[in-house]
Amino acid sequence: MTAASHRTNVATHQIDPFPWRLWDRVVSGRDERGDVPGWVMIVVMTAGLVAAITAIAGGQLQDMLRSALASVGG
């Protein structure tokens, strides 16, 4: 391997400092509708986690928030 080909090889494997270019390449090959079932699952699971955490530790979280706000407010 020559030095010139090594430099070319290294240059092609560098990380692009502009991540939206990668996003454009990923999205351009997709259908316009997107992945609706996947997003629905993520939203439903997130809502379920928030509901479960609130049910289990809601009172403690409120106390922590009140304490933090009181210490900042003086």
N, C-alpha and C positions, 0 to 999 in steps of 0.2 A: 504494500500500500504506500503510495507516494504521499508526501506532505500535503500536496494540493488536494488530493482526494480525501485525505483525513480531515482537512479543514472543511470541506464541503459536507462531509458526512456529519461532523460535529455541528455545523451550522444548521443543518436540517432537523436536528433533534433538540434544538433549544426551545424553551417554553415561550410561547407568544405573550408579550406583555399586554396585549389587548384581548381579554377573554371573550368579548362580545363577538370577535371573529369566529371563534370556535362555536359559540352558540348559534351564529348565523349558519354555519355549515351543518350543525346538527339539525336545526329546525327546517332548513331549506328542503331536506329530503322527506319531510313528514307531511302527512295529511293535515289540512287546515283545522280539522275537528279536534285534534289533540288526543290525549289519553284521558277521557272523561272518567271511566270507571276507576282508574288509579287515583285521580284527584278526589273523587267522591270517597273512596276508601280512606284516604289520608285525612280528609276533613272529619269524617265520622269517627275515626279512631282518635283524633286529637280532641274532639268534643267529648268523647267517652273518657279519655284520660283526665281532662280538666274536671269533668263532673265527679269522677272517682276521687281525685285528690281533694276537691272541695268538700265532698261528703266526709272523707276520712279526717282531714286536717284543717278544715275551714276555720274553726275557732282559733287554733294555734297560729294560723297564717294571719288572721285579723289582729291577734295580739302582737305578733311580730311587727306588722305594719304600723300599728299604733305606737309601739315603742320606738321604732325607727323614726317616725315622723315627729314624735315628741322630743327625741334627742337632737334632731336637726333644728326644730323650731325654737328650742330653748326653754 
